[in-house]
Amino acid sequence: MDPLNSLTNTTPLTADQQAALKKLHAAATQLEGVFVGMLFKEMHKTVDKDTIFGKDTNADDTWQDMLDEKQADAIAKTGSFGIASMVEKQLRAQVLGTPASAPSLPAAVTGPVVPTAAQTRAFEDER
C-alpha cells in the first residue's frame, strides 16, 4: 500500500508531509510485522519440541526465531492482515497536522468532559 496514493484530501501535500506519511507507513508496517511475529512465537509454543531427530537444540530455536521474524516481515509488507493500513488511517490526521479531520473518540476512551468555570456558573444560574 502506498500511503501517498490513498489520499482523500485534494490539497497537495508538502514535502515534509509526504516524508511524514512515508515514515508513518514504515512504522505501521513494522508494527504489523512485530504483531505477526508475536503470533508465530505463540503458535510455536503449542508445538511439541520432540521431533523424529530428537529434541530441538538452542540452535534450532534460534534458527526458528530468525525464520519467523523474516516471514513476519514479509507478511507485513503484503499488508494482508490490514493492521498497518488501519494504523495509518487512524494516525494520518495527526501526522499531517490537521486535527480537525481526526476521528473523534468515545468519551470512555478520551475521559470525562470537565466543564469550564463559565459553563458551571451558567448551569448553576439556570437552576
GUMI-823522 format. One record per residue: y, z, x of N, C-alpha, C in turn; residue in three letters. Coordinates in steps of 0.001 Angstrom, whole numbers, padded with zeros to 6 digits, always signed. Example, Ala and Ser with C-alpha at 12.3 -4.5 7.8 and 13.67 -1.06 7.14 Angstrom:
% GUMI-823522
-005690+007800+013190-004500+007800+012300-003300+007800+013200ala-002250+007080+012850-001060+007140+013670+000030+007870+012900ser
//
This chain:
% GUMI-823522
-001179+000000+000842+000000+000000+000000+001233+000000+000881met+002134-000902+000622+003373-000966+001372+004446-000212+000604asp+004989+000884+001183+005954+001691+000435+007245+000952+000142pro+007550-000094+000888+008803-000807+000660+008697-001828-000459leu+007489-002292-000770+007324-003285-001817+007162-002675-003194asn+006959-001368-003269+006754-000715-004560+008052-000115-005091ser+009155-000776-004860+010453-000254-005279+010691-000522-006751leu+011152+000493-007445+011525+000306-008841+013036+000186-008970thr+013753+000606-007964+015209+000553-007972+015641-000760-007331asn+016669-001407-007872+017113-002690-007333+018156-002525-006235thr+018592-001317-005970+019576-001067-004925+018916-001286-003566thr+019550-002103-002701+018947-002300-001382+018943-001008-000579pro+017887-000834+000181+017736+000384+000979+018388+000208+002345leu+018929+001298+002854+019486+001274+004199+018332+001331+005201thr+018651+001086+006453+017625+001137+007499+017038+002542+007629ala+017889+003556+007458+017405+004940+007514+016445+005234+006372asp+016763+004741+005182+015892+004966+004037+014561+004251+004208gln+014602+003026+004757+013359+002295+004999+012495+003032+006018gln+013123+003552+007061+012378+004310+008073+011792+005581+007460ala+012555+006226+006589+012069+007448+005934+010882+007145+005028ala+010931+006014+004311+009812+005640+003452+008561+005326+004272leu+008736+004701+005421+007582+004418+006285+006971+005712+006801lys+007820+006682+007158+007313+007982+007611+006592+008692+006471lys+007150+008612+005274+006516+009229+004114+005146+008617+003866leu+005063+007291+003964+003786+006607+003763+002769+007054+004805his+003191+007146+006057+002275+007575+007127+001812+009013+006902ala+002727+009884+006526+002371+011286+006296+001449+011432+005090ala+001718+010689+004031+000876+010763+002836-000526+010233+003129ala-000614+009180+003915-001913+008629+004298-002683+009620+005162thr-001988+010281+006083-002636+011299+006905-003133+012455+006042gln-002348+012855+005057-002759+013927+004153-004032+013545+003413leu-004079+012311+002935-005288+011852+002250-006477+011851+003206glu-006260+011455+004455-007329+011476+005447-007847+012876+005713gly-006937+013836+005789-007344+015231+006004-008163+015719+004811val-007726+015381+003616-008442+015814+002416-009848+015215+002379phe-009964+013926+002648-011278+013281+002633-012152+013867+003738val-011563+014167+004895-012313+014807+005972-012847+016165+005557gly-012047+016912+004815-012499+018213+004315-013652+018036+003334met-013587+016991+002519-014693+016715+001597-015979+016424+002373leu-015861+015587+003411-017037+015273+004226-017622+016534+004854phe-016761+017370+005386-017226+018595+006045-017979+019487+005059lys-017438+019638+003859-018105+020458+002851-019419+019825+002398glu-019454+018501+002310-020695+017841+001921-021774+018035+002985met-021395+017993+004259-022371+018163+005332-022919+019583+005389his-022180+020548+004868-022680+021922+004832-023890+022054+003916lys-024010+021160+002944-025107+021241+001989-026377+020579+002499thr-026303+019878+003620-027449+019147+004156-028190+020029+005151val-029509+020016+005081-030336+020796+005987-030171+020289+007416asp-030057+021205+008372-029852+020845+009786-031147+020432+010480lys-032286+020694+009862-033559+020283+010461-033851+018836+010089asp-034122+018026+011087-034458+016628+010870-035834+016362+011460thr-036286+015143+011391-037586+014813+011986-037542+014905+013507ile-036322+014915+014066-036168+015020+015516-035925+016453+015966phe-035930+017385+015053-035670+018777+015390-034337+019228+014825gly-033920+020401+015257-032639+020952+014796-031476+020205+015446lys-030379+020070+014689-029172+019444+015240-028611+020315+016364asp-028137+019687+017402-027529+020403+018519-026017+020422+018334thr-025326+021109+019230-023857+021121+019199-023310+019718+019404asn-023985+018932+020233-023544+017552+020463-023659+016740+019173ala-024735+016946+018427-024886+016241+017147-023773+016626+016178asp-023477+017922+016140-022409+018388+015246-021058+017810+015644asp-020780+017773+016946-019515+017213+017425-019419+015730+017097thr-020523+015005+017336-020531+013573+017028-020316+013350+015537trp-020968+014158+014690-020822+014012+013245-019385+014307+012810gln-018760+015318+013404-017366+015636+013079-016435+014486+013435asp-016646+013887+014616-015797+012758+015031-016017+011552+014125met-017283+011302+013760-017592+010192+012863-016937+010410+011496leu-017043+011624+010990-016421+011942+009701-014918+011752+009739asp-014296+012157+010837-012842+012003+010967-012437+010531+010939glu-013170+009697+011666-012854+008258+011680-013097+007627+010320lys-014180+008016+009661-014452+007468+008334-013408+007933+007318gln-012992+009174+007414-011973+009692+006504-010651+008954+006700ala-010285+008689+007955-009056+007940+008215-009151+006519+007665asp-010314+005898+007820-010491+004535+007313-010410+004505+005788ala-010995+005496+005147-010932+005572+003680-009494+005808+003229ile-008780+006670+003945-007390+006956+003577-006515+005714+003706ala-006774+004886+004707-005972+003664+004887-006185+002677+003752lys-007350+002714+003112-007579+001810+001980-006855+002287+000732thr-006555+003598+000678-005867+004148-000489-006762+004264-001703gly-008070+004246-001514-008992+004231-002641-009011+005541-003428ser-008663+006649-002816-008620+007912-003546-007330+008027-004353phe-006260+007417-003887-004992+007434-004607-004130+008651-004348gly-004562+009522-003460-003792+010735-003179-002477+010379-002495ile-002540+009494-001519-001331+009112-000777-000293+008479-001701ala-000726+007611-002594+000240+006959-003485+000880+007964-004442ser+000110+008955-004901+000691+009975-005783+001701+010826-005028met+001380+011185-003793+002307+011980-002985+003593+011190-002742val+003437+009897-002434+004619+009059-002207+005490+008970-003452glu+004882+008796-004603+005654+008708-005846+006401+010008-006119lys+005738+011144-005837+006357+012437-006096+007523+012720-005150gln+007419+012287-003903+008413+012642-002896+009439+011549-002610leu+009292+010391-003231+010172+009256-002948+011653+009597-003166arg+011975+010217-004272+013373+010522-004586+013969+011488-003568ala+013184+012482-003156+013693+013445-002179+013901+012783-000823gln+013006+011881-000450+013123+011205+000840+014333+010275+000850val+014576+009607-000263+015709+008680-000334+017019+009402-000577leu+016953+010684-000910+018184+011437-001121+018813+011186-002462gly+017994+010880-003473+018503+010659-004822+017875+011683-005758thr+018397+012914-005766+017782+013962-006582+017879+013719-008078pro+018804+012855-008515+018949+012622-009949+017721+011942-010528ala+017024+011116-009735+015857+010415-010243+014566+011174-009976ser+014678+012377-009439+013484+013178-009163+012879+013652-010470ala+011555+013668-010547+010935+014142-011777+011186+015631-011962pro+011421+016026-013205+011661+017434-013464+010320+018148-013573ser+010278+019356-013053+009064+020142-013084+009117+021126-014229leu+007962+021501-014760+007968+022500-015822+008476+023834-015321pro+008965+024669-016228+009541+025959-015847+008533+026843-015134ala+007250+026692-015458+006227+027508-014809+006161+027224-013314ala+006521+026014-012908+006492+025647-011500+007797+026003-010814val+008911+025753-011469+010210+025973-010845+010691+027408-010974thr+010115+028165-011865+010548+029542-012067+011463+029638-013269gly+011786+030840-013660+012628+031012-014839+014064+030574-014558pro+014725+030141-015611+016126+029755-015513+016968+030995-015732val+017802+031320-014769+018661+032504-014862+020036+032044-015328val+020507+032573-016445+021813+032140-016947+022940+032641-016042pro+024010+031881-016029+025189+032292-015266+025899+033418-016001thr+026850+034042-015314+027592+035150-015916+028373+034662-017138ala+028942+033471-017068+029706+032928-018188+028795+032675-019391ala+027590+032183-019145+026658+031945-020241+026231+033267-020877gln+026041+034278-020051+025640+035583-020568+026742+036166-021440thr+028014+036064-020967+029135+036574-021757+029272+035816-023070arg+029094+034512-023033+029212+033713-024252+028122+034090-025258ala+026926+034356-024768+025831+034765-025629+026119+036128-026252phe+026644+037051-025450+026946+038395-025966+028090+038348-026976glu+029055+037434-026748+030168+037323-027686+029704+036788-029036asp+028673+035944-029046+028156+035374-030285+027450+036420-031118glu+026912+037427-030485+026144+038454-031204+027102+039409-031795arg
//
